[in-house]
Amino acid sequence: MDALDRVVKPQTKRAKRFLEKREPKLSENIKNAMLIKGGNANSTVTQVLRDVVCMKNITRPFEDQTSLEFFSKKSDCSLFMFGSHNKKRPNNLVIGRMYDYHVLDMIELGVEKFVSLKDIKNSKCPEGTKPMLIFAGDDFDVTEDYRRLKSLLIDFFRGPTVPNIRLAGLDYVLHFTALNGKIYFRSYKLLLKKSGCRTPRIELEEMGPSLDLVLRRTHLASDDLYKLSMKMPKALKPKKKKNISHDTFGTTYGRIHMQKQDLSKLQTRKMKGLKKRPAERITEDQEKKAKRIKKN
């Protein structure tokens, strides 16, 4: 049994609080990511990882996942990105995520072209800005590998979940395009220009980094395990309300069930021109009498 898998009884209050934070919760913590620099990484891969954080370690994710799972459990990180470089797979990036401290999905990408943040001399967005994610290309909706890659990239870049969004703070765009077997990753700053009306004119200014990626190896979870990782606790499931539906824009629609109404007895505005003539009244009385006789 591994040392991290043993049941450890806390000896101090501080240790007890630490273990309580690791226990399963209805609303999980914000997903943390660890960026790992392999022992054989070159300057291109190092520069890709340097924009965030670097952790030096020699490991091969597709051959042996134990070291990744060890770091995930020790640092409580559910996402990872690993960079390496060799003759067979130059400029290599492996992006993946964990479930219960075990590798769930893992996709290997090759960097064919890279432009760093430093190489693009433009103003940058402040730290902590929540990006808008845009995915273009049919492969993201048709091919299974690309569908998982899209889900993984959303997990990696979306940041913390927030209840409200300030429109003025939406000034950062990450654009992913799948075309001809490649993934083009571009980063833009949103500029609001005067348009002469209330709605501003929007322009995109490339901010960096910029990457041209190619899909290499994949390690995807089975459908059953993937569904299990996506399962929502019963306590968090929204209670269904009868006869209420919502559209894609969040508009609420209600359905009302009413008994069949007799429109002949509907009270309308009284006008002389709408009064019944004596002959019509006699006909109605005769019809009512005939109905009574049939019932009897």
Summary of the structure (lengths in Angstrom):
residues: 296
radius of gyration: 31.4
end to end distance: 88.4
largest distance: 104.7
contacts: 692
relative contact order: 0.11
helix: 28%
strand: 28%
